[in-house]
Amino acid sequence: MCTVIVGFDPGARTPLVIAAIRDEMRSRPWDWPARHWPERPELVGGRDRLAGGTWLAVDPRRERVAALLNGWPWDGRMPWEGSYPASRGDLPLKALATQNRDPLAGEDPTGYAPFHLLDADAHRAALYSWDGRCLDTRTLPRGVTTIVNTGLDAEDPRADRHTPEFARTRPDPDLATAEGVKGIWGEWPDLITEAARSEPRSAGTTPGGDPSGLIAHAELGDGLVWATGSVTLVALDRDTVRYAFTEDPADPEAWRMIEV
């Protein structure tokens, strides 16, 4: 995951709304969101077939969501350099398995490449950031926040450009009566479609592209393509979780509601 937009307001009818954009190598296989983990049958999320983990999962029983972004190491290396004994994709699953509010309880972060882990429900939203040296925990403020690979970085071009527009259009439906993607997330799907039809963002080592683009695409040579592969929408209150997903953000008709 490379961009997660979080609308958090515990006083709203829908305290938490999320738009999560996943950028990955096109060749890396994955599965659509479902209950993929027999040892955690309550969790719903997309599955990375190579490592078995996920970039985002929800627990509809406890109305809770966890999302993962690759982090940027403190020493300036590329985020994918180095080898690590544990897969970051396990972290959202482990976070939702915890019964307390510390999703990293008992975890040794040194086993993981740098990451940002969002853990959120209707009462609290927190970001846990590991850069390979320090673990930083921050509570998200009320309002709309954009999380990128450098964490809560208001000066990042994506955050600077898109946070105001997503904040202005932040949906607040009554999930007991709201239906369909537009009925739940309002203008947010349209903003994602607009972004997908605009100039994309390139990889950090690839010249060109729009650094403020929400949607990514980079030709890396030898047939390798790094790009946005899917977008997830989540909305939850104290009783209900709603989940929508698309692998074609440029097509407004491609959204599908996921059964939770």
N, C-alpha and C positions, 0 to 999 in steps of 0.2 A: 504494500500500500504506500502511496506517495502523498496523498492529500486527503485529509479528513476535516470536513466542516461540521462543527458542532453548535447547535442551538440549544443552550441550557438555561432554563428558568424554572425553578421549583414552584413558583407561584402561578405558572401558566396552566391552562387546561391540559396541554401536552407538554410536560416539562422538558422532554428530550427529543430532538429531531437531529438526524445525522445524514450527511451525504458523504460517502466514502469512495474514493477513486483509487483503483488498484492499477499500478503500472508494473509490468513484468515482461520477461522475455516471451515472445510469442510461442516459442517452441516448448515452453514449460507446461506440462499437462495439468489440468485442473477439472474439478467437478462442480456443477451448479449447487447452490445451497440446498442442504437437506440434513437429515439426521445421519451423519456418516460414521459416528463413533459409538460402537456398541458399549464401550465402557462408560460413556457419558450420553446415554440415549436421549436426555432432555435437551441437548444443545443442537442448534441449527446454524449451519454456516457453509460457505464454500470450502472445498477441500483441495489442497495442493497434493497431487498424486505422488510426487517424488518423495516428499518428507512426511506426508500424512497429516500435517497440521492445517492451519487456516490463517487468513488475514483478518477475518471478522467473524464473530459468532454471537448469537443471542441465547439467553436462557429465558424462555417465555414463562416459566414457573415463577421466577423471581424478578421478572421484568428488568433484566440487566443485559448490558452489551459490553463486549471487549473487542477492541480493534488494534491492529499492529501496523506500525510503519517502520521501515528500515531507518536506522539513525546514521548520523554522520560522525565518524570517529573524531576524537579530540585532537589527534595529531595530523589531521588533514588528509589521511589516506582515503582512497575510494571505499565506500561502504561495503563492497563485496570482496575486498582483499582479506586474505588471512583464512585460516581454518579454525573451526570451533566444534566442540564435542556435541553441542545441543542445537536443535533447530528452533529458531525464533517462532516458527509457526505453532509450536506447542504452547506458547505463552497465553494466547487468548483462551485456550481450552483450560489451562491450569488456573487462570485468573477466575473464570466462572465456576470452577470447582471449589474455590475457597469459600468458607462460610463467614469469614471476617472481611473487613474492608481493606486488607492489605493483600492485593492480588499476587504479590511476589513473596509472600511469607514462606520461608524455608527454601527459597531459590537462591542459588549462587549466580549472580549476573555475569561473572567472569566466564562462564561457560557459553555465553551467547555473543554473537556479533552485536554491534550497537543497535539499539532499538528505541522506539517510543511506544508505550503501551497505554491505550486509553481504557479506563474502567469507569463505567457510568450507569446510573439508573435515574429514577425520578427525583432523587434526593441529593445526589452528589455526582460530580464528574471530576476525575483526576487523571493526570498524565504522569507516567513513570518513564523517565528518560535515562538510558544508560549509554554513555559515550565510549566505553572501554576503560574508563578510569573512575568516573564518579556516577553515582545513582542519584538523580534529582527527582523530587516529587513536587508537583504543583497542582493545586486545585483550580479548576477552570472557573472563571468569573461568570456571573449571570450575563447572558447575551450570546452573541455569535462569535465563535473563535475558529480560526483556520490553523490546523496543525500540518506542518510540512516536515521534510526530512531533517531539518535543523530544529524541530520542536516548535515551541511557541515563539515564533520569530515574526514579529509584526512588520519587519522590514523586508521580509521575503517578497519578491514581486507578486507571487500568487496571493499571499495574504493581503498585501496592500491593495491589489486590484479587486479581489472578489469578496472579501469580507463585508464591505459596506453594502454591496448589492444583495448578498444572501441575508444580511441583517435586516435590510429594508423589507424583504419579502418573507421573513421568517414565518412559516406556517404555525398555526395554533388551533388545530381542529379538535372537535370532540370525538375522540376515537370510538366512542360507543355508537356513534351514528355515521361517521365519515366512511366513505367507500371509494375504492379506486385510487390510483396513484395521484391523480390531480386533486381528488377530494381530500386526500391526506396531506400531501406535500405541496400543494398549491403551485406556485411559480418555480419552485426549485427544479423540477424536471426540465422546464423550459430553459432555465439558465444553463443546465448541463448540456442540453441539445445545442444551444448557441455556442457554448465553449467547444463542443466536439466538431462544429462546423467552422471554427476559426483556426488560425495558425497554431499548430501544436507546439509544445515544449520539447526540446531535444534533450538527449542524455547529457550529463555533466561534462563528458569528454568529447562531445560532438558539437561542432560549431553550428550556428544558425538556430532557427526556431525562435519562438516567443517565450522568454523566461517566465512570463506571467501566465502562460497558458495552463489551464487545468488539465487538459488532455495532452498526453505525451505520444510522441512517435519519433523514432530515430532508427535509421538504417546503419547498422554497425559493421557491415561488410560480411562476406562469406555467407550471405543469406540470413544473417542474424538480425532480428528486429526486436527492439525494445519499445513497448507501447502500452497505452491504456487498454486493458483487456476486459474490464468490467467496472460497473458502478453499482453501489448498494445504497439504498435508502432505508433508514430505520426511524420509527417513531414509537415512543412509549410513554404511558402514564403509569399510574400506580396499580392498574389492573390489566392493561392490554399492551401487547407488542404488535406492531405492524412492520412488515418487511417486504421490500420490493427490490428487484434486481434486473439489470440489463447487461448484455455483452455487446450491445451496439448503441452507445449513447447518442450517436447522431440521428437515430431513428426514434421519434417520440412514441411510435407504436410498439416498440420492442420491449417496453417494461413489462415485467410479470410480477404479480404478487406471489410471495412465497408463503406456503402454509406453515404456521408455527403452532 
